[in-house]
Amino acid sequence: MLRGPTRVRGVSAQLPFLTRLWFAWVCYFRILFDGAFAATVHGLPALPAPAPEPVPEKKVPEKPARPEPPKPPPTDAALQLLALLQREGRLVDFLEEDLSGAADADIGAAARVVHAGCRKALRDHVKLEPVRDEEEGARVTLAEGFSPNEVKLTGNVQGKGPHTGTLRHRGWRAADVSLPTAVDGHDSRVVAQAEVEL
């Protein structure tokens, strides 16, 4: 039989089955024949149910955020320059003309007019400078780490450099661009207006 005050202790592990069976048998008769003990047990707070072992959550791999597709570059400036080349040199007319049946002399004469007008338009609105200062045909050496935006290698390209070769084209860089300011309501897609003679 159990004697003395009863204390509730934190349960840290489960008791074996035979110990629990013996403990239940003793408590049954003690509660049945000892009123004070029965009242003490009746007044005890209910033991909390043991917390279930946490189930590890399956981590769902997060899908990488889909990058926004880059917006197409604005075309207004390109169309505006094309309109200037058309206005000054009739470039679009020349390029859209079917020259398959034209004589070489006629094409050459037309090209001279187009060249003069387009050159004027280009020089009026775009300041160009060569990428390389050397004369074409000169031997040049490119150090390792040169800018591929400025120089394109052709021929037998091997390794990282330095590279030595012949300058075939000096290249062009736009040092300054000054296009006219578009007025309200201007449609840059209209490269050349249709002309109607009255």
ChimeraX attribute file (.defattr): number of C-alpha atoms within 10 A of each C-alpha:
attribute: neighborCount
match mode: 1-to-1
recipient: residues
	/A:1	8
	/A:2	10
	/A:3	7
	/A:4	6
	/A:5	7
	/A:6	10
	/A:7	7
	/A:8	8
	/A:9	6
	/A:10	7
	/A:11	9
	/A:12	7
	/A:13	6
	/A:14	7
	/A:15	11
	/A:16	8
	/A:17	9
	/A:18	9
	/A:19	10
	/A:20	12
	/A:21	11
	/A:22	11
	/A:23	14
	/A:24	12
	/A:25	12
	/A:26	14
	/A:27	17
	/A:28	12
	/A:29	11
	/A:30	17
	/A:31	16
	/A:32	11
	/A:33	11
	/A:34	11
	/A:35	11
	/A:36	11
	/A:37	19
	/A:38	15
	/A:39	11
	/A:40	12
	/A:41	14
	/A:42	11
	/A:43	9
	/A:44	10
	/A:45	8
	/A:46	8
	/A:47	9
	/A:48	6
	/A:49	6
	/A:50	8
	/A:51	6
	/A:52	6
	/A:53	6
	/A:54	6
	/A:55	6
	/A:56	6
	/A:57	6
	/A:58	6
	/A:59	6
	/A:60	6
	/A:61	6
	/A:62	6
	/A:63	6
	/A:64	6
	/A:65	6
	/A:66	6
	/A:67	6
	/A:68	6
	/A:69	6
	/A:70	6
	/A:71	6
	/A:72	6
	/A:73	6
	/A:74	8
	/A:75	10
	/A:76	13
	/A:77	14
	/A:78	13
	/A:79	16
	/A:80	20
	/A:81	20
	/A:82	20
	/A:83	22
	/A:84	24
	/A:85	22
	/A:86	20
	/A:87	18
	/A:88	18
	/A:89	23
	/A:90	20
	/A:91	21
	/A:92	16
	/A:93	13
	/A:94	16
	/A:95	10
	/A:96	8
	/A:97	10
	/A:98	9
	/A:99	12
	/A:100	7
	/A:101	6
	/A:102	10
	/A:103	9
	/A:104	11
	/A:105	9
	/A:106	10
	/A:107	12
	/A:108	11
	/A:109	10
	/A:110	14
	/A:111	15
	/A:112	11
	/A:113	16
	/A:114	22
	/A:115	16
	/A:116	12
	/A:117	19
	/A:118	20
	/A:119	14
	/A:120	15
	/A:121	20
	/A:122	17
	/A:123	11
	/A:124	13
	/A:125	15
	/A:126	16
	/A:127	14
	/A:128	15
	/A:129	14
	/A:130	13
	/A:131	14
	/A:132	16
	/A:133	9
	/A:134	13
	/A:135	12
	/A:136	14
	/A:137	12
	/A:138	10
	/A:139	12
	/A:140	15
	/A:141	12
	/A:142	14
	/A:143	12
	/A:144	11
	/A:145	9
	/A:146	14
	/A:147	10
	/A:148	8
	/A:149	6
	/A:150	12
	/A:151	15
	/A:152	10
	/A:153	12
	/A:154	8
	/A:155	6
	/A:156	5
	/A:157	9
	/A:158	8
	/A:159	7
	/A:160	10
	/A:161	13
	/A:162	11
	/A:163	15
	/A:164	11
	/A:165	14
	/A:166	11
	/A:167	18
	/A:168	12
	/A:169	15
	/A:170	17
	/A:171	16
	/A:172	13
	/A:173	14
	/A:174	11
	/A:175	10
	/A:176	11
	/A:177	14
	/A:178	10
	/A:179	14
	/A:180	11
	/A:181	8
	/A:182	12
	/A:183	7
	/A:184	6
	/A:185	6
	/A:186	9
	/A:187	12
	/A:188	17
	/A:189	12
	/A:190	11
	/A:191	17
	/A:192	15
	/A:193	8
	/A:194	6
	/A:195	6
	/A:196	5
	/A:197	3
	/A:198	3
